[in-house]
Amino acid sequence: MENIGEASSVQSDTPIGSEAALKQDSVLVRARTATGTEFLVEKLSESKPRETELLESVKFSFNVESLGLTLYSNDPAQPSVHKEPLCLGEFMLCKMKTSGKMFSNGNMEVSTILTTCTLDDRRSGIQRVTSR
């Protein structure tokens, strides 16, 4: 006699990746007719997604023209006032492209391209050695 558990070793060719949402199993089942004759029948069943299948849950893409940070010196007489003579420096990230994916298990895959990055000394009264 054949063990039914061993007969279920037939596997489907379900692709692993974002295209496959459900796993489909092929199982051999022993059936018996009214006269007592036994035969094997192939039964297809759908189950939950496999743990090894990673599904893309979020895709994103950003284009940022510029992102800047300007540092000012503190003037105790006028807090929160940004005057040009109080400017110390400026840091700029220009033309950034970011794209990525978030997968069903929480992992992320991100790609970033930064075209230009500048750091400017904006202090007044400082003689600059080089100019931009």
Rosetta blueprint (number, residue, H / E / L):
1 M L
2 E L
3 N L
4 I H
5 G H
6 E H
7 A H
8 S L
9 S L
10 V L
11 Q L
12 S L
13 D L
14 T L
15 P L
16 I L
17 G L
18 S L
19 E L
20 A L
21 A L
22 L L
23 K E
24 Q E
25 D E
26 S E
27 V E
28 L E
29 V E
30 R E
31 A E
32 R E
33 T L
34 A L
35 T L
36 G L
37 T L
38 E E
39 F E
40 L E
41 V E
42 E E
43 K E
44 L E
45 S E
46 E E
47 S E
48 K L
49 P L
50 R L
51 E L
52 T L
53 E L
54 L L
55 L L
56 E E
57 S E
58 V E
59 K E
60 F E
61 S E
62 F E
63 N E
64 V E
65 E E
66 S E
67 L E
68 G E
69 L E
70 T E
71 L E
72 Y E
73 S L
74 N L
75 D L
76 P L
77 A L
78 Q L
79 P L
80 S L
81 V L
82 H L
83 K L
84 E H
85 P H
86 L H
87 C E
88 L E
89 G E
90 E E
91 F E
92 M E
93 L E
94 C E
95 K E
96 M E
97 K E
98 T E
99 S E
100 G E
101 K E
102 M E
103 F E
104 S L
105 N L
106 G L
107 N L
108 M E
109 E E
110 V E
111 S E
112 T E
113 I E
114 L E
115 T E
116 T E
117 C E
118 T E
119 L E
120 D E
121 D E
122 R L
123 R L
124 S L
125 G L
126 I L
127 Q L
128 R L
129 V L
130 T L
131 S L
132 R L
